[in-house]
């Protein structure tokens, strides 16, 4: 097993999951339940299954499409998502400024 790949994957997924909707849902479920271990096992199992599906799909796609194309598609996708988030953020700020002025 490639230890550096394992560590970089762990760190990437761990940091990406901090504060996301999944973690917030887990906190909400745990807060409304008297069985936090059941919530932990359920949410952990869901993350493991989703990661397994992603890894299997990624491995299959990588056999069909060159790695450079996959990296380019991922980069373009993140740029599109980022630009949409920035545009929405600036339009939300403009709307808030207009409401304050009124």
Secondary structure, DSSP 8 states (H G I E B T S, - for coil): --HHHHHHHHHHHHHHHTTSHHHHHHHHHHHT-S-HHHHHHHHHHHHHHHHHHHHHHHHHHHHHS-HHHHHHHHHHHHHHHHHHHHHHHHHHHHHHHHHHH-
